Amino acid sequence: MSHIIKKFVRSKRKGFRTFRRDETGSVVVEGIFSTLLLFGWMLASFQIYQAFNLRSDATRSTYMIADMISRQQTEIGPKYVNGLKKVFNYLTNADTDNQTWLRVTLFKCKAEDDDQPGAYCDGVNRKFTLVKDTTDKVTASYATPGANDITLAQPYTQAGLDAVADRLPVMAAGDMAVITETIYRFKPFLNISDTSLTQTTTDKNGNTHVGTLVQKQGLYTGLPFATFVVTRPRETRLVWNTDD
């Protein structure tokens, strides 16, 4: 019995050695596989290039919008910000209103009567505060809506400003600045990253539950490209008017 097993193993080893040393192949089959791999890599390369190009456009467009605001000599408000969003959409070739949003916020380091020389705000020892409008009732923060006035982002509250204080520069008492934020949602020409892996289970009561095992990864549709810019007005002071 052992002799038969040894003979069987030797025959299999001989066949494996023959297969290992065999260098024959089909150029056509290998060429098809190579072509598919190269074609797939080319498509992925174009999509990666497109993503970085759009990300760069969105960033530069946001800085341009921020510079426009810093040069403004008249009062600004929601109407002005909505107009800036149209400029941003034009610069980034956005297809729909819901693909982008713009938020503009005026804030300051409030000066106090008992301030010592060199007083400043850093968001920790002394908080930044939101600027009020001309009526001194409404905070100077506005986020553009989407199509049909759908809310895409909320204006800043004081708590929201405190939450991003670590992203704001140190400011001398009495100074003011503007936060310009944009979101551009990526729309790839290939939806190769839009599929997520889900698992459906049924409990003992017959209820069905769907859980996500793997979230969307990579350059998926709707991937947000966010830009956050802080600028100082080139004029003495920017004024917020809710009617402008």
Secondary structure as UniProt FT lines:
FT   HELIX           2..21
FT   HELIX           27..70
FT   HELIX           78..92
FT   HELIX           97..99
FT   STRAND          100..108
FT   TURN            113..114
FT   TURN            117..118
FT   STRAND          120..121
FT   STRAND          129..130
FT   TURN            134..135
FT   STRAND          141..143
FT   HELIX           147..149
FT   HELIX           158..163
FT   HELIX           165..167
FT   STRAND          171..172
FT   TURN            173..174
FT   STRAND          176..185
FT   TURN            192..193
FT   STRAND          197..202
FT   TURN            204..205
FT   STRAND          208..214
FT   TURN            221..222
FT   STRAND          224..231
FT   TURN            242..243
//
